[in-house]
Amino acid sequence: MSLVTTDFGIEKALQQLGVQDMNHGTSTGSQNFGSGEPMASYSPVDGQLIGKVSTTIEEDYEKVMSVATEAFKQWRKMPAPQRGEIVRQFGEKLRELKEPLGKLVSYEMGKSYQEGLGEVQEMIDICDFAVGLSRQLHGLTMHSERPGHRMYEQYHPLGVVGIISAFNFPVAVWSWNTALAWVCGDVCVWKPSEKTPLCGIACQNIIAEVLKENDLPEGISCLINGDYRVGEMLTHDKRIPLVSATGSIRMGKIVARTVASRLGKSLLELGGNNAIIVTPDADLKMTIIGAVFGAVGTAGQRCTSTRRLIIHESIYEKVKNALIDAYRQLRIGNPLDENNHVGPLIDTDAVKMYEAALEKVKDEGGNIIVEGGILNGDGHESGCYVKPAIAEAKNDFEIVQEETFAPILYLLKYTGDVEDAIELQNGVVQGLSSAIMTNNLREAEKFLSAAGSDCGIANVNIGTSGAEIGGAFGGEKETGGGRESGSDAWKIYMRRQTNTINYTTELPLAQGIKFDL
């Protein structure tokens, strides 16, 4: 591993996380190995090589699955509150390592240091949630139609859960899945994004230490690294009853087809094309803050990033001018410098997509009102820094219908009432997050009604980006329909079983069927 010395303590953070001088990309707890070709991780912050990990080949994968399936046999028998205690200890380790892990997230992915810390806080929060949940995994009791019978349902662990995560949240989304899966009695095999492999190794090191301290099987948490071919090992494997996949719609459709072909279950968290509706009754100060953070936070690389701003014609010019003024104040640079608002895109391929999107919107007749462009020199040498852009457009533009993972905000105008704005909001194939800015109670309630937003997340007077652990996270339509994190999302990690107990000396049949011998 080639360590990069910066002014922001990256070298120390890597040492604290145990990812210094490590060349392994496959892990079953404390045992690290990997026989595939090395895979390099370059920071989009400065273009420097952070380190290399070996990739997982089929022989490595089989070893992982063998260890994981054996670990499941022991882990599922441990009472759920005891499993919760292990998750609690994991959360405590995260509290101790929040700063170095947040720095690694920021440096390897490119999001601001504050957002990196926020991502680790999400991990801590889901651990807390899961600990409480470990004493509340509940079923139902039903009345039987047969005398002397009792009916109830209960939930049991599924087995080995496969997790495929994306680069934009390199640690939080894994923890959403694992914390719940662990308290449910499952074991996990994780394939992190090939763009952020060191974040995966750091997390695996942390949980491996907890498992070792408690004399538990290392296969409770396993790590595999590589490109889509490694992901295919998970999706095709009949030993994995559930695959949770976060990424693009294109990827999600492939995963869904593959897992469904073997009658497995998939939990999909895919693309978003999120909009904020701005009505004449909106608080404009709140609107600008929510829209700007939603559009440029994580350099527009969140699935919940604000892509479209649907503004009533009566306030359109006022909102547009306020946005232009706000964008002039944005500072773009090293995300570890907390004076900056916007960091880099993940890599130069993302930059090319950003450029292509801006060209496309112009070709379709859009008007660029805040010019984009690539930044070079003066701390932007990686070639991954771009200027957040704003374009006036129409909802039916082909490029507006797509999700561009970059800081591009499209302004759309509506002329009627809030129902017209909702129609525009819903007029895309994605259905993740949505928001309305209004102080009008009727408008807010219409937006939240059955005839309102068709997204999995619908907010009033906050933006589209950012979600709390307590609520289920996910979206409808081509976003995939999955739900992670809070509420009753835990149920997908378990199998439901209906039980009937006869405590009499007779054997009456259901529906009054007679069968005498």
N, C-alpha and C positions, 0 to 999 in steps of 0.2 A: 504494500500500500504506500502510495506516495502522498505524504502529508503536506498540506499547504499551510504555511504560516501567514496569518492575517492579523490585523489589528483588533479582531473581534473574538479572539479566544477559541477559534475553531479547533486548533490542535489539541488544546486542553479538553474540549468537549468530546472529541473522538477518543481520547484516552479514558475519560470518565465512563464512556459508553462501551468500552472494550472492543472498538472496531479498528484499533490500531494494529497494523501488521497482520491483518487477517485476510486470507485468500480463499475463504470458504463461502459457498452460496447455497449449501444444503445443510440442514441441521435438524437433528432430533434432540431437542433439549440441549444438553451440554456437549453432545458429540457433533462436531463440525466436519463436514467432508464435502466432496463435490468433484466429479470426474470430468465435467464438460469444459469447453473452451472458456477462458477468462472473459468476463464482461466488465467493461470499464464504466465508471461513474464520473462524469465531468460536471462541475458546478456551473450552472447558468449565470452565477453571480460574476465570476471572473474567468470562466473558461478553463480553469485548472483541473487536472486529474485529482480526484479525491482518493480513489482507490479502485481496486479490481476485485471481483468475486468470481469464483468458478460457477459454472452453470450446472444444472441438474440433468443427468442423462437417465435413461430408462432404468438402468441397474440401481442408480441412486434412489430413484423414485420408489422402486419396489422395496428397498430397505426402509424408506420412510413409512410406507404404507404398512409394512409388517410391524414396525415398532408402534405406529399409531393404533392399529387394530388391537394389538395386545394391551396397550395402555387403556383403551376404552373398556376392556373387560373388568379392569380394577376400578377405574374412575367412575363408571356408572353405578357401582355399588356403594360408593361413599354418599352419605346423606347430603342432600342439597345444601343445608346450612354449613356443613363442613367444606363443601366446594366453594361456597361463598366466602369462607374465611381465607381461602387461597387467593381468590380474586381481591379481597381486601388487602392482603399483603402485597399483591401486585400493584394496587393503587398507591400504597404507601411508598413503594420503590419509585413509582412515577413522580410522586411529590418530591422525593429527594433529588431526582434527576431531571426535573422539569426544565431547568435552564439549559443544560447541555443538549438534551433531546430537542428542545425548541430551536436551538441554534443549528443543529444538524438538519432539521426539517427546513429551516430557512435557507441554509447554504446549499443543500442538495436539490431542493425543489425550486427555490427562488422566491417564496412568499416572504412577506415582511416578518421580522423577528417577533413582533407583537402577535401576528397571526400564527407563527410557529408555536409560541407559548400558548395561544388559545387552543391550538389543535391538541397539545398535550393535556391541557385542562379538560378538553372533551373526553380524553381517555380516562382521566381521573374521575370525571363525573359519571361516566358509564360504569366504571367499577363500583362507585357508590350505589348507583341505581341497581346494579346486578346483585350486590350484597343484600340489599333489602329484599329484592325479588327472590333470593334463594330461600326465604322463609314464607313465600307466598305463591309458589307454583301450585295452582289449584285446579280442581275439576269441579264437577257438578253432581248433585244427588237428585235423582228423579223418582217419582212414584211409579211403581210397577202396576200393570193391570191385573197381575196374578197375585192371589193372596199368599202371604208368607214369603214374598220375594223383595229383594232390594236391588235397585239399579243405581249405578253411578258411573262416572267417567273419570279417567285419570290420564296423565301425560307421562310418557317415558322418553328417555334419551333416544336420539336418532342413530348416532354412531359417529362416523368420521365426517366432519363438515369441511368442504373445500372452500377456500376464500381466494378470490382474485380481486385485487385492489388496483386503483389507479394512482397516477403520480401526484395528482393535485392535492389529495389528502393522504399522504404516504403512511400515516400511522393511525389516525383517528378512525377511519372506516374499518380497518382491521379490528380495532378494539371494540367497536360497536358490535361486531359479529362475535368475536371471541369471548368477551366478558359474558354475554348472554348464553352463548353455546356452552361455555364451561360450567356455569351454574346449573344449566339444564342437563349436564352429565355427558355432553359431547366432547370429543377431542377435535383438534383443528389442524389442517394442513394449509399453509398460506403461501400463495404465490404473489409477492409484491410486484409492482410495476418494475420493468427492466430499467426505467429511468431513475428510480430511487431505491436501489437495492440496499444501500448502507443503512437507511432508516429501518428496513426490515431486519437486518442483522442486529442492530441496536436493540430493537424491541425483543427479539428472540433471546438475546443475552440477558435481558432483564427478567423475563419470565422463567428462563432456564435456572437462574439463581434461586428464584422462589421455589421452584419445583425441587431443586436439589436440597435446599434447606429443610424441606418438609418430607424428604425421602419418598417422593412421588415419581411415577414413571415419566421419563423425559418425553415420551411420545404424546403426551397431552397437548403439547404445542410443537408443531414441526414447520420448517421453512424450506421452500424450494425456490430456486431462482432461474430465470431464463426468459426467452421470448414466448410467442404464442404457442409454440410447440410444447412447452412445459405446461401451459394452461390446458392444452388438449388432453394431456395425461389425466388431469382432474376431471374434465367434462365427460370423457369416455369411460371412466372407471366405475363399474357397477358397485364397487365397495363403498362408494361415496353417495349416500342418499340425498344429500343437499349440496348444491354449489351456489354460493353467493358471489355474484359478479358485479363489479362496478366499472363502468366505462362507457364507451360510445354505443349508440343504438346499433350500429353495424355489428360490433362485437357481441352485443347482447342477443341479437337475433341468432347468431351462430351458436352461442352457448345454449339458448333456449331450445333450439332444434336438436342439438346433440344430446342434451340431458333428457329431453322429452322422449327421444327415440329409445331410450332405455328405461323409460317410465320413472326417472328420478325427478326430484324437485329442484327448481331454481328460484333464487331470490335475486331479482334484477333491479339495479339502480343505474339508470342510463341517462341520456341527455336531457337537458332542459333548454327552453327558449322563453325565459321568464320575462314577464311584463309588469310594470307598475302603471296603474290607471291614475291619472291626475285630474280630479274634477274641479270645477270652479270653487268648491268649498274646501279645497285642500289648504293646509298650512304649508306655505311655500318654503319656509326655512327647513322644516322637517323633510319636505319632499326633496330638496336639493341634497341634503346630507345623505338620505337613504339612497337616492339614485346614483350619486357619485361613488359612494362606497360600494354599492351593488355592482356598478359597472367596472370599476378599476381595482377593487380589492382582489388580491391574488392575481393581479394583472388580467382580470377577466377570465380566469381559468377555474372557476367554480361551476359545478353543475347548477348551482342556484344563482349564478351571476345575472344581473339585470341586463338583458339584451335589448328590450323594447320599452320605450316610454310613451304611453298613449295619453295624449294631452288634449283637453278640451280647447276648441278653437278660441274661446274668449280669453284664455290665459296663455295661449301657446307662445306668443312672442315674449311674454314676461318670463316664462319658465326657460325658454331657449336662451335668452340673454343671461339669466342667472347661472345657467349651466356653463355657458362659455366663460363667464367670469370665474367660476369655481375651477374649471379645468386649467386656467392660466396659473392657478396657485399650486398645482400639483408638482411635487418634486419626484423625479424618477432617478433611481440609482440603487446602490448596494442596499439590499433589504435588511442587512444587519445594522445599518445606520438608521436609528429610529427617527431621524429628521426627514427621511424619505417616505413618500406615500406609496410608490409603485416600484416593484422590483422587475426582474426580467421574465420573459416567457421561458418555458422549460428548455427549449432548444431551438436551433435554427430552422428545423422543419416547421415548428409552430410559427416562426416569424414569416416563413413563406406563405403559410395559410392566411395569416393576418394580411399580408400584402395582397394576396389574391382576392380576399373578401372585399377590401377597399376598392380594388379595380372593378370587381363585379358590381358593387352597388352603384358605382358611377356609370358603368355600361348599361345598367337597368334604368337609369334616369334619376338616381339619387343625387343629393346635394351635400357635399362634405362641408360642414360648418366649423369643425375643429379638425385641422389637418393632422393626419398621422405621419408615420415615417420611422425609420430605424435610426437609433442613436449610436454613434461611434466615438471612441476616444473619451478622455476625461472620466474614467471609471466605467465606461460602457464597452470595454474591449472584447467582451465575450460574443458580441454580435446578437445578443438575445434581448436587448432593451429596445422597446418601441414606445411611441407616443400614444396615449389613449386618444381615440378619435370619436367624433360624433357625426352622424349623417342623418339628414332628413330623407325619409324613405316612405314606402307604402308596404302594407302588411303582406300583399300578394307578391312582392319581389321574391324571386327564387332564393336570393342570398339571405333575405330576412326570415324565410321559412326554415333555414338551416341554423344549426348551432355552430358558431365560430368561437373556438376557445381562445379568445383574445379580447383586449379592452376596446371593443367597438360597440357604441350605443346608437340604436336607431330611434329617431323621433318620429312618431306617428300622430296624426291629428284626427280627432273625432268631432263631429258637428252636432250630434243629437243628444240624447240623454244617456244615462249610465248603461242602459241595456245595449246601446250601440258600441260603447267602449268594451263591454264584456264580450260581445260577439267578436271583436277584433282580438281581444286577449285570448279567447278560446280557439281562434282560427289558425292554429298550428298543430303539428302532429305530436308535439311534446306536451307533457302535462305535469311538470314537477312543481314549480313554485310560482306564486302570483301575489300581487298586493294592490291595494287601493289606498290612495291618499285623499281623505275627505273627512269633514266634520259633520257631514249630513248623515244622520242615523239611518234614514231610509236607503240611501245609496250603499252604505256599509252592509246593511242587512240583505239587500238584493244581491250584492256581490258574494255573500256567504251562503245564499240560499241554494236550493237544488237547481234553480235556473241560472245560477251565478257562475263563478269560476269552476272550471272542470279539472283543476289541478289537485294534487294530493296535499298541497300546502297553500293556504289562502290567508293573507295577513291584512290587517287594517292599520294604517298609520305607522307601519314599519316597512322596511324594504323586503326584497325577495331573498336576500342572502343572510345566512345565519339561522341556526335552529337550536332549540334547547333539547337536552337529552330526554326530558320527560315525555315529549310527544313522539309519536311514530313518524319516521322520516321516509318519504318516498313519493312517487308520483304515478299518474295514470297514463293511458294511451301508450305511445312509444317510449315513455320513460320506464315502462316495464311492469308497473303494478306492485313492486316489492315494498316492504316496510321493514325498516331497521330501527334500532335504538329503543325508544320508550314505549309507553302504553302496553299493549298486549303483543308486541312484535316477537316476544319470546316464544310464542306458540309455534312458529315455523321451524324452530330448532328441535321440536319434539314430535313424537307420534302420539296420536290420541287413541285411547282404548276405552271401549264401553264394556262394563262388567255387570253381570246379573248373578245374584247369589240367592239360591233357594235354601231356606232354613226350615223347610217342612219335611214331612215324610211322603208327600205326594209330588207328582210331576205333571202339573197342568201345563198345557201348551199355549203359546200366544195365539191371539185372535180366536180363542175358543175351539181350536181344532181338536177333534177327537181321534185318538189313536190307541185303541185298547188291544192288549195282547191276552 
